[in-house]
Amino acid sequence: MSRVQPARQLAVEVLAAVRESDAYANLLLPARIREARLDGADAGFATELVYGTLRMQGYYDAVIADAARRPVSRIDPPVLDILRLGAHQLLSMRVPAYAVSDESVELVRRARVSSAAGFVNGVLRTIARRSGEGWRERVLADRHGSDRLAVEYSHPVWIVDAVRAALALEGAADELAELLAADNASPQLAFAALPGLQDPDVLIADPDSPFSTGVVSPIALRSAGGDPARIPEVAAGRVRVQDEGSQLAALALSRARPVRAGERWLDLCAGPGGKAAVLAAEAALGGARLLANELVPARAGLVRNAFAVFGEAAPEVVVGDGRRFGAAGERFDRILLDAPCTGLGALRRRPEARWRKSPSDLSELVALQAQLLDAAVGALAPGGLLAYVTCSPHPAETREQVDAALARHHALRTVDTAAVVTGIARAPLGLPPAPSAQLWPHRHGTDAMFIQLLTRVEA
Ligand SMILES: C[S@@+](CC[C@H](N)C(=O)[O-])C[C@H]1O[C@@H](n2cnc3c(N)ncnc32)[C@H](O)[C@@H]1O
């Protein structure tokens, strides 16, 4: 046998790029699918292979180590990619064992690691001899607590502990397994219809449109799948792919209170421009003026692209460190600080992210977030609104960060964000009473966005 389905070949190449060059699967995969001209079914197969393998990598490694009788650290990385891909097909996709073995051996040959062909064949045949349930029982048998959950739901132990702590803050630590399972499910694609540019209800009413109604955001649409770039409203920029939690975060700032014409708004960390586009649309409707700032020039370019739909009226984009705002400069009536964070709330959509982050990233990010918060507080006009947002539920990046800012800035006050977000949402969110709003994949079908609205009282 010397044939490999194009989807499998493409999948193994994307896995190698993710491992070797820190590529992002959610960006690289659609581009490679387009280049390879894979059609609907093959594109879906390639996506499931890549996303499923990356998400469940921790679990599959436990199975592979057992079947190979050696730790995965002693397996050549390109060979390990092929074994993980094979384990995913055998244990989660019910692909027949002969197809997995034959094509995996051919992939080994094409990856120029032919000497591993017998090893790969042997390991995959060993895996195929047991059912998925049989393997589950075997690899979990002697594991307990966080270690067991980490293997079962394929998350690093430190992330299991962090999200448990975040759930415990709302007395919901018993939802941990549900949350970890939600991180492993493919999220349905969500879109934002930009206010003033596209009425979502018009699209929902159109029988030819691929859209259905959103779940929690009032500007959201959902679609069952397919290439979003082929949808005319998306190509025109009036409708954007965007998680519904991100939509609510932007709307919490723009809709917490009526907009007065002439207000100045700042998006301090705007790249790539998802929330900035929603804010720009809301600002245009209310007569406010938005300034978008981003540190990384290439990401500032993405913000400019995100604003293309506004033509001449597009908000200004500036490149620079957000920490320069505040000292003696201009004051803003509303500021979004969508802070650089660990992204632990977006693991569903960034399948490799959980394996890339480490606790040392956390301490650097927490320090940066505090400095950006100080700059944002300094740039906030008295009586203005600041939205501190993270796509992470980690307590150190969320509530602890806000508590520390409140302790440093005596003129800073929390705004009842749970009430604001509940008032905007199109469905009941069941948020517990707290000054902040924490959304969850397993409860709300969104990323685990944390939103805290703050205001500054007159000095
Ligand atoms: C969470 S992302 C923002 C996402 C964006 N709001 C959106 O919805 O598309 C954080 C951004 O902050 C940028 N960033 C990191 N450090 C920064 C700094 N010191 N000043 C300004 N931006 C920074 C990152 O490059 C990244 O684009």
The ligand as an SDF file (V2000), in Angstrom:
LIG
                    3D

 27 29  0  0  0  0  0  0  0  0999 V2000
   -6.1610   39.1720   24.1120 C   0  0  0  0  0  0  0  0  0  0  0  0
   -5.4020   39.9420   22.7730 S   0  0  0  0  0  0  0  0  0  0  0  0
   -6.5990   41.1350   22.2970 C   0  0  0  0  0  0  0  0  0  0  0  0
   -7.6930   40.5570   21.4290 C   0  0  0  0  0  0  0  0  0  0  0  0
   -8.5560   41.6140   20.7840 C   0  0  0  0  0  0  0  0  0  0  0  0
   -9.1630   42.4930   21.7580 N   0  0  0  0  0  0  0  0  0  0  0  0
   -9.6430   41.0220   19.9200 C   0  0  0  0  0  0  0  0  0  0  0  0
  -10.7820   40.9030   20.3680 O   0  0  0  0  0  0  0  0  0  0  0  0
   -9.3460   40.6770   18.7850 O   0  0  0  0  0  0  0  0  0  0  0  0
   -4.1760   40.9140   23.5150 C   0  0  0  0  0  0  0  0  0  0  0  0
   -3.3750   41.7840   22.5650 C   0  0  0  0  0  0  0  0  0  0  0  0
   -2.5280   42.5960   23.3630 O   0  0  0  0  0  0  0  0  0  0  0  0
   -1.3480   42.8280   22.6450 C   0  0  0  0  0  0  0  0  0  0  0  0
   -0.3380   43.3130   23.6070 N   0  0  0  0  0  0  0  0  0  0  0  0
    0.5350   42.5990   24.3460 C   0  0  0  0  0  0  0  0  0  0  0  0
    1.2560   43.4130   25.1240 N   0  0  0  0  0  0  0  0  0  0  0  0
    0.8250   44.6700   24.8920 C   0  0  0  0  0  0  0  0  0  0  0  0
    1.1890   45.9550   25.3810 C   0  0  0  0  0  0  0  0  0  0  0  0
    2.1630   46.0910   26.2840 N   0  0  0  0  0  0  0  0  0  0  0  0
    0.5440   47.0230   24.8980 N   0  0  0  0  0  0  0  0  0  0  0  0
   -0.4350   46.8970   23.9860 C   0  0  0  0  0  0  0  0  0  0  0  0
   -0.8210   45.7100   23.4800 N   0  0  0  0  0  0  0  0  0  0  0  0
   -0.2050   44.6080   23.9310 C   0  0  0  0  0  0  0  0  0  0  0  0
   -1.0690   41.4980   22.0050 C   0  0  0  0  0  0  0  0  0  0  0  0
   -0.1930   41.6530   20.9050 O   0  0  0  0  0  0  0  0  0  0  0  0
   -2.4690   41.0600   21.6000 C   0  0  0  0  0  0  0  0  0  0  0  0
   -2.7330   41.4500   20.2930 O   0  0  0  0  0  0  0  0  0  0  0  0
  1  2  1  0
  2  3  1  0
  2 10  1  0
  3  4  1  0
  4  5  1  0
  5  6  1  0
  5  7  1  0
  7  8  2  0
  7  9  1  0
 10 11  1  0
 11 12  1  0
 11 26  1  0
 12 13  1  0
 13 14  1  0
 13 24  1  0
 14 15  1  0
 14 23  1  0
 15 16  2  0
 16 17  1  0
 17 18  1  0
 17 23  2  0
 18 19  1  0
 18 20  2  0
 20 21  1  0
 21 22  2  0
 22 23  1  0
 24 25  1  0
 24 26  1  0
 26 27  1  0
M  CHG  2   2   1   9  -1
M  END
$$$$
